[in-house]
Amino acid sequence: MNAPLKDAVARKGSLRQTMKAVAWAFFGVRRSSGYERDVNQLNPVHVIVAGVIGAAVFVGALVLVVNWIIASGVAGG
């Protein structure tokens, strides 16, 4: 493993910071100063794991909403 990658993986960004960065990424809105801070402080492995968890929660919420709408009869014919 090369030195820059080792340095990136050794970062100790907080869980709150990581989840906040991933949430902003889902919305697609981020200031450049916040982005630069995240790039320098967050562990990329944590960001990937948080992104996968966030995507799973998002898909699960969509499935629940669709099932609720179908069960309520609103979408029926």
WOMOJO-V629801 format. One record per residue. RES is the residue in three letters. PHI is phi in radians with two decimals (NA if undefined). Layout:
res=RES phi=PHI
res=RES phi=PHI
This chain:
res=MET phi=NA
res=ASN phi=-1.40
res=ALA phi=-1.06
res=PRO phi=-1.08
res=LEU phi=-1.21
res=LYS phi=-1.08
res=ASP phi=-1.11
res=ALA phi=-1.14
res=VAL phi=-1.26
res=ALA phi=-1.43
res=ARG phi=-1.09
res=LYS phi=-2.13
res=GLY phi=-1.18
res=SER phi=-1.30
res=LEU phi=-1.08
res=ARG phi=-1.08
res=GLN phi=-1.06
res=THR phi=-1.12
res=MET phi=-1.13
res=LYS phi=-1.12
res=ALA phi=-1.11
res=VAL phi=-1.18
res=ALA phi=-1.08
res=TRP phi=-1.09
res=ALA phi=-1.15
res=PHE phi=-1.11
res=PHE phi=-1.37
res=GLY phi=1.36
res=VAL phi=-2.16
res=ARG phi=-2.79
res=ARG phi=-1.31
res=SER phi=-1.14
res=SER phi=-1.16
res=GLY phi=-1.16
res=TYR phi=-1.11
res=GLU phi=-1.07
res=ARG phi=-1.10
res=ASP phi=-1.11
res=VAL phi=-1.07
res=ASN phi=-1.50
res=GLN phi=-1.95
res=LEU phi=-1.53
res=ASN phi=-1.40
res=PRO phi=-1.06
res=VAL phi=-1.15
res=HIS phi=-1.12
res=VAL phi=-1.13
res=ILE phi=-1.13
res=VAL phi=-1.09
res=ALA phi=-1.12
res=GLY phi=-1.14
res=VAL phi=-1.14
res=ILE phi=-1.12
res=GLY phi=-1.06
res=ALA phi=-1.14
res=ALA phi=-1.12
res=VAL phi=-1.11
res=PHE phi=-1.10
res=VAL phi=-1.12
res=GLY phi=-1.06
res=ALA phi=-1.12
res=LEU phi=-1.10
res=VAL phi=-1.09
res=LEU phi=-1.09
res=VAL phi=-1.12
res=VAL phi=-1.11
res=ASN phi=-1.08
res=TRP phi=-1.13
res=ILE phi=-1.15
res=ILE phi=-1.15
res=ALA phi=-1.18
res=SER phi=-1.33
res=GLY phi=1.54
res=VAL phi=-1.13
res=ALA phi=-1.51
res=GLY phi=-1.29
res=GLY phi=-2.04
